[in-house]
């Protein structure tokens, strides 16, 4: 083998390696974009669930305030409802 053949072989191997590396780089970039889109989607879903939970907490607070007011206005009915909630709804 002369030096020219060795140089051609080295050049061919280098180009093949470079082609493979470029292919893997672009494949990795496309996967990274896909993961970023999924992450964005999950973040939106999490924010939506947080907002929904906040709404439910506000509604629950209103029901509790209404119940406390009912117990002040009509203690007998308040006690009856509380008894029913504690024993009949399980």
N, C-alpha and C positions, 0 to 999 in steps of 0.2 A: 504494500500500500504506500502510495506516495502521499505527500503532504496535501496535494490538491484534493484528493479523495477524502482525506480526513476532514479537511475544512468544509467540503460539501456535506458530508455526513453530519458534522457539528451544526452547520447552518440549518439543515433540514430538521434536526432534532430540536434546535432552538425555536424555529418557526412553529413546529408542531406543539411544543410546550406553550409557546405564547398564545397560539390559537385556543388551546384547551383552557388556559387561564382566563382569557377574555370571555370565552363561553361561560365558564363558571361564575365569573364576575357579574355578567348580565343576568344570569339565572338567579344569583343571590340578590341582586337589586330588585328583580321582579317579585321575589318572595318577600323581601322587606316591604315593598309597597303594599302587597296583599295583607301583611300583618298590621301595617299602619292603618289600613282601611278597616280591618276587623277591630282593632283597638278603638278607633274612632266610633264605630258602631256600638261597641260595648260601653264606651263612656257615655254615649247618648242614651242608651238603655238604662244605665245606672242613674243618670241625672233624671230621667223620666220617672223611674221608680222612687227616687228621693222626693220628687215633687208630689207624686201620688201619695206617698206616706205622710208628707206634711199636710196635705188636704185631709187625710183620714184623722190625723192627730187633732186638727182644728175641729172637725166634726165631732170627734169623741169629747173634746173639751166642752163643746156646746151642749152635748147631751148631759154631761156631768153637771154643768152649771144649771141646766133646766131641772135636773133631778133634785139637786140641792134646793132650788127655789120651791119645787113642789113639796119637798119634805118640810120646809118652813111654813108654807101656806096650808097644807093639809097633811099633818104628820101621820094620821092613820093610813091614808092612801099611800104615802111615801113608804111607810113600814111594810105595807102589803106588797107593793111593787118590789121593794128590796128583798123581801122574803121569796117572792116568786122568781126574781132574777138569780138568787143564790141557790135555789133548790130545784126549780122546774126547768131551767134552760140548759142543764148539763147533759 
